[in-house]
């Protein structure tokens, strides 16, 4: 069974999980290719290491498949019947990292409303992958070292050690030995983790794997997007083989996905791949992508034995963003795709905290050349993508639109908080969690309520007849999503506390409908059009929908720096949303037929969902802001938020004056 919680993933032993899920891990889990001699050598090494209990350190560039290698080892170890738990150490907040890893007792800190085991205990008798282990703060490195030595954890708020039987695999894309020299990683922890070391070759160094991997992703995406006739022509295969792949397998997957979306005919040509050309500077091949350019510069500096290369590179990046933003910390952090707290730490090291940049601030471009939009299968934004009218209208302004699909609101807002998208839409609950976590978001508009568009569903022939019967039941939901608040409100209405049920945090990609039908879940909280699709494909019954419980509004959200710097683009986007929404509500059958292939949904199911759709992209008045504030206050009172927030502080000023 696969369960995702935020940036973490737990993999159990359900052999059907990968085939049922359509998520990224499911795609990559079947993307293990060993055609190239370098890959075959890697496979032989993994096969030798798998039966042992040794702690491993996997090193590889971003996108080379470090988690995939760890899963391969786990599946061939004596622990294969136990859980596989992957934790992204870079996503752990400084304040809660210890509790996430080692667990906590009730009342250990503000918001700890119940005891919770950590990721080490979750991986008992299995394998724990500590991904991006180099990002762990130094104080936590000390505690991790003790756990590895003593094979026991002590939960936050407790003095009683808990034995753990876990094989630990660490992964990183940074040079830990260099980090040790820079006093950013403990040497004793490094030696404890690197009992055995696996170095994953970059995709450019395993050229014979490129073709099979590309065909693997082509097969997946053409089935998912309803284009079974697609295939590569010779020019495409030659272009794929000749590309440098600085983003490795992840880049290859994205290139194939885009090609399946954009190819006009049955053959994918080189021009459909969108691969960036390499340019030549001073007689040397210089990649056109950022990662490749940095790599070339660093290689030259190292070859020349220049001092403090790491510190100087980081300082240059931070100073550049700080200057470009005119000393605005929020905007600089957004440009870099990091949190403001992380930026402040770097500015402090450079002596820039509290100062304006010494150089004259460089102005941002008057108009960007790219608008990055995150969308889901539900709502007007997905319909707008399928129409392509926004792309054409902004194209006339010199602005290209890049669309990225997300399974749910929390994942979309995580990308926004990291500066990877500029605009997106979610329900009412995800922005509350995101704002509480410090995301630099702005509410720019909303659609009217559609409470019947989300519901709690159960098996049609099951014993659960009312919400009161959910006490003690396993309820699947996407943590921090819109339905999280629906569950809270429905339970409150029937006198049941959130502590009286067993939440099972699942992404829609993890096949919760199948788990509900199979009895692994007792109930599932979900939204349209997945709600309608699940009802049609499984024998499920709506226990209660959002009517009378929650508004279920869709909010349009933008990155603070983007909305503040380019309001004219946001205005065009909102106008197109109003037009597309009005058309969909008045012509649901036609809109469903147009959008269903692009969204990968059944047209009849989408039509039913569209008949429940509301539209408007309206300004936020006091009533809407107060309703949203009430949601935030409720979640905070239940200990689900780290602290109180003011929704009004995150409302785009122009959103109060839209006509």
N, C-alpha and C positions, 0 to 999 in steps of 0.2 A: 504493500500500500504506500502511496506517495502522499505526503502531507507537506505543504509549504506554509511557513509562517514568516511573513515579511521576506527578508533576504535569506532565510534559512530553509533547508529542505531535509526531510526525513524520508528515507527509502527503506521499506520493509521488504518482505519476501513475496509479495503478491506477484506472480509471474505475468499477470495480465495488465499490470499497471501501466507499463510502457505502451502497450498497444492501445489501451483505452484512452490514455491522456494524449492531448495534441500539443502539449507544451514543449518548450525549448529543450528541457532535459530529456523528454521522450524522443525528440528528433535526434539529439546527439548521442543518446544511449545506444542507438543502433548504427552510429556512424564510425565504429571502430574499424579502420581499414589498415591492412598490413601488406600492401603491394610493393612498396619501395624497400630496398635493402636496409635503409636506416630504420624504417618502421618494423621490419622483421627482427632486426637486432633488438629494438625496444621490446617487442613482444616476448622474445626469449628472456630478456632481463625480468620483465614483469612476471613471467611464468616461474622463474626461479625464486623470486621474492614472495610470491603469493602465499605459499604454504607456511612461511615463517611467522613469528609473532613480533618481529623487529619493527621498531618505529621507523617510518620512512619520511624522507623529505623529497618532494617532487618539485623540480624547478623547470619553468618554461615561460616563454613569452605569453602575453595575453592572447587568449583564443586558441592555444595549442591543445587544449583538452586535458588539463590537469585533473579536473574532477572525473572525467571519463576514465582516465588511467587508474584513479583510486577505486572507482566502481569495478573496473576489470579485476584488480587485485582482490577486492572484497569477494567478488563472485567466485573466485577460485581458491579462497582460503577456507579454513575449517569453521570460520565464523559466517559463512555464506547464508546460513539459516537465521542469523540474527539481523538486527537493523543496521542500515547504513545511514549515518547522520552527517550532513554537510553543513558547516557553519562558515559564513563569510565574515571573517574577523574584521575586515575593513568596514562592515556595516554595523558593528557593535558600538553603541554609544558609550562614551567614557563613564557615564554615571551608572549604567545598568549592565555593563559588560560582565562583571563578576557574577551577578545574579543570573544572567543568561547562560553562562558557561557552567556554573556550579550549583545553581538553584538558590532559592531563598525560602525563608519561613514567613508565615503570616505576620504582618506588622513589622517586618524588618526595615522597611522604609516607607515613605509616603506613597500610597498607591498599591502597596502589597496587601491586597484584600484577601489573599489565600496563599497557602504554601504552593510552591511550584518547583518541580525537579528541573535541573539544568540539562544542558546538552550532553554532558558526560554520562549522567544517569540514563538519559534517553537512549544512549548508544550501548547500554549494558549488554554484554555478550556479543557485541557486534563491532563495527568499525566507525570511528569518528574522524572525519576529514576537517582539519582546520585550514580553510582556504585563506589566502592572503595573510598568512601568519605574521609576516613582517610588519603588518599594520597594528599589531597589538601594542598598547601602551606599556611602558617599562614596568610600572607597578604590577600589572597583570601578568607580565612575563615571569616575575618572581613566583607568583602563586601557581602559574601553570607548571613551572619547573618542579615545584613541590608535589603537585598532583602526579606528574609523570614519575617522580621518584618513589612516592609512597603508595601510589595506586589507590588513593582515596580522596574524596572531596569533602569539603565542609561548606554547607549552605550558608548564605548570608543570613545573619540573625541566629545562627546555631553554633554550638561548640562541639557537636557530636559528629565525628567523621563517618562518612558513608563509603564503604569499599566499592570500587568500580573495577570491572573486568572489561577493558576496552582496548582495542588496538588503535593507536593514533597514527594517522597519516597527515603530515603537514604539506602545504603547497604554497608556492610564492612565485612571483614574477620579478622580484628584485634580488639583487646580489646581497645576500645576508652577510657574507664576509665583509663586504664594503660597509654595510650598516653597522657591523661590530666595530670597525675602525672609526666610524663616525659616532660611536657610542649611542646608537639608536636601537641596537639589539644585543641581548646578553649572549656572551660567548658560551657560557655553561649551558644555556638553553639550546643553543645551536647544536652543540655536540650531543645533547640528549635527543634532539629530534633527528639528526642526520646520522643515525646508526647505519642506515643505507640511503644512498642518494640516487634518484632517477632524474635524468635530464631529458626533457622532451624536445625533439628536434622541431624547428620551425617548419611551417608548411613549405617554404621556399627550398628547404633542404631535404624534402621528401617528395620530389616532383612526380614520381609515379603514382602517388596517392591522390593527386589533384583531380584527375579524370574520374576515378571511381567515387570520390567524395562528391564531386559536382553532380554526377548521375544519381547518387543517393538522395541528395537534397532536391534535385529535379523531380524524382519520382514522388517524394513526399508532397512537394508544393503543387505539382500539377494535379494530384489527387485531391488535395485540400481545396484548391481554387477552381476545380472543375474544368481543367484544361488537359485532358488525357492525351491529346494528340501532339503536344509539344515535345520537341527534341532539339538538341544542339546541332547546328551545322558545323562544317569544318572550321570556318573562321572563328566561331565561338570557342571551340576546343583549343585552337591554337592560341587565342587570346588568353584563355584561362591558364594554359601551360606556361605562357610567357610572362605572366604578371608576378610581381614580387611578393604579394600577400603579406604586407606588414601586420594586418589584423588576423592572419592565420585562418583557422577553420571558421571562426565566427564571421570574418569578413567574407569568406567564400559562401557561407550559407546566406548571408544578406544579399550578396550579388545575385545568386541564383533566385532567391525569393523575388527580388526586384525584377529580374528578367522575365519570370513567369507572369508577373503582374503587367508588364509593359509590352511584351512581344505582340506585334500586330498579327502575325500569321502563325502557321504551325511550326516554323523553324526559328530557333533563337540564334540570331546573328551576333557578331562581335559588338556591333553598335548597341544592342539591347542590354549589354552587360554593364554599361556605365563605368568601365574601368578607367581610372585616371592614368594619363600618360606620365612617363618619367622625362624630366628635363635634364639638360646638362649645364653645369655651372663650373667654370674654371677647369674644363677638361674632365671632370668627374661626373658620373651619373648621380644625380640628386633626386630622390623620390619627391613626387608632388604632394605626398601626404605628410602631415605633421610628424607622426611617429618616425617615419623614415628619415626626415630631415634632422630630427633630434639625434637619431642613431648615428648618422653620418658625422654630425658635429662632435658628438661625444667620442666616437672612434678616433677622430683626428686629435682631439684634446688628449686622450689617453696615449695615443701613439707618440705625442710630443712630450709626454710626462708632465703635463701641466698639473699644478697642485689643486687640491680641493675641488675636483671636478663635480662631485655630487652636490656639495653645498652651493657652489657657484651656479649650477644649472637650475636648482630649485629657486635660488634667490632671483635669478634672471626672469624666470617665469612669473614669480609673484610680483616683482617690481613692474614688469611690463603690464600686467593686468591692473595693478594699482594705479599706474600712470594713465593708462587708457581710460579708466573709469573716473579720472579726476579726483582720486582719493576716496571715492564712495565704496565702503567696505562691502555692502550688500551687493552692489553691482559687480565689483571685482570678484567676489566669491561666485556669483552667478556665471560670470564669464569663464571662470576656471572649472566650474562644475563641482565645487566643494562647498562645505558648510561655512557659515561665517565664523564659527568658532575655530575651525581649522585654519582659516585665513588669518584670524587674529593671532593665533600661535606663531605662524610664519612671520607676520609683521612684527611681532614682539622680538623674535630672534634677529630681525634685520634692523631693529631700532626705529621702526616706522609707525608703531602703534601710537595713535593720538596725533599724528602729524599729517599734514597735507603733503603730497609728493613734491620733491624739490624741483623737478623739471616741470615745465609748463604742461598742464594736462592736455593730452591729445584728444581731440573730439572724436566721438564715435561717428561712423558713416551716417550721413543724413538719412539714408534709407538702406536697410539691409538687403542682401540679395537672396535671403532664404528665410522662410517661415516654417518651423518644425512643429507639426501638429500631432498630438496623440489622440487616438480615438478608440472607442469600443464598438462592439456590434450593435449596441442599443443607442437610439437617439438620432437627432438631426445631423450631427457631425459626420456619422458614418454614411448617411444618405448623401450629404454634400460631397463627400469624397467620391462616391460612385458617379455623381453627375459630372464632375470635373469642371464645373463652371467657375468655382473659386480659383482653380489653377489657371484658367484662361484669363480671368479678370485681373488677378495679381500679376500674371505674366506680362500684361500690358504695362504694368508699373515697374517691370524689371525685377519682380520678386518671384522666386521659385518656391513651390510648396513641397515639403517632404512629409509624407504620412507614415506614422508608425502605429500599428494596432497593439492594444494592451488587453489582457484578459479581464481586468477589473480596475476600479479606481485607485486603490492603494498602489498598485504597480505603476500606473500612469503618473501619479503624483510623486512617487519616488524618482522617476525620470525627470520630472519638472524641477524637483528640489536639487537635483544634481546638474541642472542646466542643460539636459540633453534634449528637451523639447521646450517650445516657447508658449504653447497654448494647448488646452485640452478641456474635456468635459467629464464630470463625474456626478454622482449623486451627492446628497447633502452631508453624509457622514465623513467620507474620505478627506475633504479639505479641513475638517475640524481636527482630525488626527494629525494631518500634515502641518497645519499651522502650529499646533502644540509642539511639534518636533522641530520647529524653526524653519520650515520651508518658505522661501521668498515668493509666495503666491499672492495674487490679487483676484478677488471676485470681480468680473467685468459684466456679467449678465446672468439671467436665470430663465428657465422655462417654468410655466405654471405647474402646480402639483399634479401628479399622476399616481395616486396611492394604490390603485389596483394593479400597477405594473410590477409589484414585487409581492412575494408571498412566502409563507412557510408551507412546504408540501410534505406529505407522508405517503406511505404505501396505501393504495386504495382499499385493500382488504385487511389492513392492520388493525390493532386494538386501540390505537390512539384516536380518540374522538374529539378531544378539545385541547386547548393549549395547556390546561391544568394537568393533562396526562403526560406532559413532557418532563415532569420532574424525574431526575435521574437518567434521562435519555441522552443519547449521543446525537448531537445536532451539528450538521455540517454547514459551514459558512466561510466566506472569505473575510479574514480578520481585517477590521478597519474599513470595510466596505459599507455601502448604504444599508445593506440588510442587517448589519451588526446592530444598528439602532432599532430597526424593526423588531428584532428578536428581544432586545431589552424592553421595549415598550409593550410588546405582546405578553411577555412574562409578567411584567408589572401589573398589567390589567387583570391577570388571573391569580395574583398573589404568589407568584413564583419568582424567586430570586435568581440572578445570573449564576450564583454559586450552587444552585440546586440542579443545574443541568451540566452536561459534559460537552463543552464546545470542541468541535474537531475542525481545525482551521484548514480549509481546502481552497485552492484556486479552482475556477471552473474548468481548467484544463485537466484536473486530476480525476475526472470522471465521477463526481459525486452522485449523479443520477443512477449510475450503475451500482455504486456502493449502497445507495438507499434501496434499490431493488433487490440486491443480494443480501440485505440484512446487516451490512457493516455499519450502516447509519440508521437511526430511527426517524430522523427528519432532516430536511434540507431547506435553507433559507436562500432564495434566489430571485433574480430580477429578469424582466423581459429583455430580449426575445428568448433568452435561455429558458425562462419559465414556460413559455408557450411550447417551445421545442421539446422540453422534457416531458410535458404533459402528453404530447402527441406520440412520443416514442417509448414511453414507459407508463406502467399502470400506477399513476400517482394521483393524489387528491389534494386540493388546496385546503389546508387546515384553517388558515386565516390569511387574508391579504392586508395591505396597508391601510385600507379604508377605515377612517376613524382613529387610526393609530399614529400614522406618520404622513407628512406631506409628500415625500418622494419627489423632490424637485431635482432637476438637472441644473447644475451650475457650470458656467463657462469661466475658466480660470486661466490666467496668464502669468508668466514670469514677470516679476516686478520690473526688472530692468527693461524688458521688451515693451511692456505696456506703457511705461513712462517715456521711453524714447521714441516709440513709433505708434502713436494713437491712431494715425490715419489708416494703418493697416488693420488694426483691431476694429475700427469702424466698418471697413469694407467686409471683414469677416463676419461681423454680427449682422450686417445687412443681408448677406448671402444666407446666413442661417435662418433669418426670418422668412426669406423667400422660400427656401427649401422646405422648411417646416410647414408653411402654409400649404404648399403643394402636396406634401405627404399626407396631411390630415384630410385634405379635400379629395385626394386621389390615392387612397391607400393601396389598392390593387396594382395600379400602374407603378407606383413608387416601389412596391415590394418586388415586382418583376424586374425592375431596373437594378435594384441594389442587391438582391439576394445572391447572384453569382459572385459579386465582388466581396460580400461579407461572408460567403460560405454557409449560407442559411437556406432552409427550405422556404420557397416564396410564400406558400400558404401560411406557414407559421409566422413569418415576418409580417404578413398582412394583418394577422390577428393582433400582433404586438403593436403595429402602427395605428390600429383603431383605438388603442388605449393611449397613444402618444399625445402629448401636449407640445405646443411650440410657442415661440415668441421672442426669445433672447431679449428679455425685458430688463429694464433697470432695476436695481435693488432698492425698494422703498423701506421705510422703518419697520413695517410688518414682517417682511421677509428677513430682514436683519435680526429682528427680535426672535423670530422662530428659529433661526439658525443659532442664535446665542443660547436659546433654551436647550437645544440639542447638546451644545458644548458644555453647558452647566450640568446637564444630566450625566453625561459621560464622565465629567470630572468628579461629580459626587459619588460615582460608583468606583472611583479609583482607576478608571480606564485611561485617563490622561495624566501626564506628569505634573500638570499645573493648570491654573485657569487661563483662559484666553479671551481677548476681545475681538469678536468677529468684525465689528465696525472698523477696527484698525486696518483690516485687510481688504476693505472695499475700495476699488479703484475710484478716485474722485469723479472721473468722467462718467462712471456707471450710474451716478446719482442724477445725471442731467441728460441722459439719452432720451430722445423723443420716440 
